[in-house]
Amino acid sequence: MTDQSEHYFTAEPASDDERRPLRVRLAGRDVEVEVAAGVFSPGGVDKGTQVLLREVPAPPSGDLLDLGCGWGPLALTMALESPHATVWAVDVNTRALDLVRRNAERLGLAGVRAVTPDAVPDDVAFAAIWSNPPIRVGKQVLHDMLRRWLPRLGRDAAAWLVVQKNLGSDSLARWIDAELGLRTAREGSSKGFRVLHVVR
Ligand SMILES: C[S@@+](CC[C@H](N)C(=O)[O-])C[C@H]1O[C@@H](n2cnc3c(N)ncnc32)[C@H](O)[C@@H]1O
């Protein structure tokens, strides 16, 4: 049985880990992935994630970060578009990480590393960060998460975040600039979502 009250950011979801195939379009390709209850948006690519994928430029090579990867739509897209990159798919939800590993393997994407936050080596700087961050964890956790990862952007690198407008995208942009000393531009908005472009 699926526990509908379970949060998608639970470390070890208690709901049945029944895997389901899902056909989606990523990086212009129709692919089949595996999803499960207890992870974010198991019914398809989330609307906000779709908005981000429409706005974001193709990723460079080097080390790339999908912060809060879920079952992996952003990490898999990065790896499909930049096959020589190392794509760090980070999440606290171990079921999500297992799905990303299996989905990367299915698609032959050897550069994907699906790991918990502490497993990313400290000396890795990211050439790009893409994220549909977990707003519902609360402001404190969200801010701690961004404080931890955004300063790890390399030189000339950019982060691309998608945030629902009515969940505070504009105040989050101001917080990033004021607290982290970065520069955030509002790159576009669609269907109630705002895409934020963050640089040093
Ligand atoms: C809104 S979902 C986006 C998932 C996926 N990127 C997508 O677009 O479908 C945010 C993800 O962040 C994860 N998350 C929550 N807290 C986190 C943390 N402290 N560090 C990393 N990921 C976290 C959640 O488990 C969830 O999978």
PDBQT file of the ligand as one rigid body, heavy atoms in Angstrom, charges set to zero:
ROOT
HETATM    1  C1  LIG A 301      11.157  19.103  -6.054  1.00  0.00    +0.000 C 
HETATM    2  S1  LIG A 301      12.024  17.577  -5.974  1.00  0.00    +0.000 S 
HETATM    3  C2  LIG A 301      12.835  17.539  -7.564  1.00  0.00    +0.000 C 
HETATM    4  C3  LIG A 301      13.230  16.136  -8.009  1.00  0.00    +0.000 C 
HETATM    5  C4  LIG A 301      13.780  16.027  -9.425  1.00  0.00    +0.000 C 
HETATM    6  N1  LIG A 301      14.956  16.862  -9.610  1.00  0.00    +0.000 N 
HETATM    7  C5  LIG A 301      12.740  16.393 -10.456  1.00  0.00    +0.000 C 
HETATM    8  O1  LIG A 301      12.916  17.433 -11.113  1.00  0.00    +0.000 OA
HETATM    9  O2  LIG A 301      11.745  15.653 -10.597  1.00  0.00    +0.000 OA
HETATM   10  C6  LIG A 301      13.333  17.964  -4.834  1.00  0.00    +0.000 C 
HETATM   11  C7  LIG A 301      14.208  16.813  -4.392  1.00  0.00    +0.000 C 
HETATM   12  O3  LIG A 301      15.150  17.291  -3.403  1.00  0.00    +0.000 OA
HETATM   13  C8  LIG A 301      15.391  16.258  -2.483  1.00  0.00    +0.000 C 
HETATM   14  N2  LIG A 301      15.962  16.806  -1.240  1.00  0.00    +0.000 N 
HETATM   15  C9  LIG A 301      15.322  17.185  -0.097  1.00  0.00    +0.000 A 
HETATM   16  N3  LIG A 301      16.199  17.639   0.815  1.00  0.00    +0.000 NA
HETATM   17  C10 LIG A 301      17.420  17.533   0.244  1.00  0.00    +0.000 A 
HETATM   18  C11 LIG A 301      18.738  17.826   0.711  1.00  0.00    +0.000 A 
HETATM   19  N4  LIG A 301      18.966  18.327   1.914  1.00  0.00    +0.000 N 
HETATM   20  N5  LIG A 301      19.777  17.583  -0.130  1.00  0.00    +0.000 NA
HETATM   21  C12 LIG A 301      19.555  17.063  -1.367  1.00  0.00    +0.000 A 
HETATM   22  N6  LIG A 301      18.325  16.772  -1.854  1.00  0.00    +0.000 NA
HETATM   23  C13 LIG A 301      17.279  16.994  -1.054  1.00  0.00    +0.000 A 
HETATM   24  C14 LIG A 301      14.042  15.586  -2.321  1.00  0.00    +0.000 C 
HETATM   25  O4  LIG A 301      14.158  14.291  -1.771  1.00  0.00    +0.000 OA
HETATM   26  C15 LIG A 301      13.508  15.627  -3.764  1.00  0.00    +0.000 C 
HETATM   27  O5  LIG A 301      13.849  14.453  -4.455  1.00  0.00    +0.000 OA
ENDROOT
TORSDOF 0
